[in-house]
Amino acid sequence: MSSQAPGSARRFILPGLFVLMLFVVLVARREPPTRVASLPHTAGETMGTTWTVRWVPTSSGEDGNHPVERVNQSVQAALDAVDGTMSTYKPDSELMRLNRHQGESPMEVSASLMDVLLEAKRIHEWSSGGFDVTVSPLVQAWGFGHQPDASPPDAAAITALRARVGQQHLALVSAGEGGATPHARRLREDVQVDLSALAKGYGVDRAADALIESLLTDADNDCLPAQKDDDESTPEEDVQALADKGWRQACEDDPHLLQGLNVHAGKLT
């Protein structure tokens, strides 16, 4: 019995060493908390929660050299714009106006609202109907909405509410299809659209665009993607083009941009 003990122990030596080495590697690669805490940052409130953005400066100057106030104002304005467009808690939001719009004529909507409505439609089709932004009546009935109700709906109520749910009840006309501006219309007056599953993500994208655009106006920060060698555009044109397109779409259209572009002293290198 004693002769088998060393063999049994050896079976655990290699796995134990592997776990120990993995732990050491992960600890060594982890960013020190003091480094993250020392980065310039700003924060605020939006959509019933809070936001924080941090960025890595390319110079070692004092915090006063970083455009904290400008970043805060730009990011907050971008998030407020999304909230004001897609909130279900603000009666005067564009989305809630759409949910109240009646009549045969469609309602003219902003490009940002149409972008998210079309994305919702795309995900609905991709998920074979599993994702549906018209599910709001059921969400409210089960107590997850603005006025929680302790009593769950019965089978008859669920059947009635399901008749109001479905992407087919929402008609979308994007810009260029049926006119110069996008339009949307509920084909049933009791259909309610809720974009909560997408609005925060869309807000993060707009906040990222605002962050980059804010830092671009500071010559001491490097935060633009790379410029092609054969690009003859001016720095002002590069900045404006990326601001108009949005950094995510720009990098998707041209992966070369990800190699990095330095903005220093008003020059692109």
Salt bridges, closest charged atoms under 4 A:
GLU31 OE2 - ARG35 NE 3.80
ASP83 OD2 - LYS90 NZ 2.88
GLU104 OE1 - ARG185 NH2 2.80
GLU119 OE2 - ARG122 NH2 2.66
ASP132 OD2 - HIS124 ND1 3.82
ASP190 OD2 - ARG164 NE 3.78
ASP190 OD2 - ARG188 NH2 2.74
ASP205 OD1 - ARG248 NE 2.44
ASP209 OD2 - ARG206 NH2 2.78
ASP253 OD2 - LYS245 NZ 3.27
ASP254 OD2 - LYS228 NZ 3.55
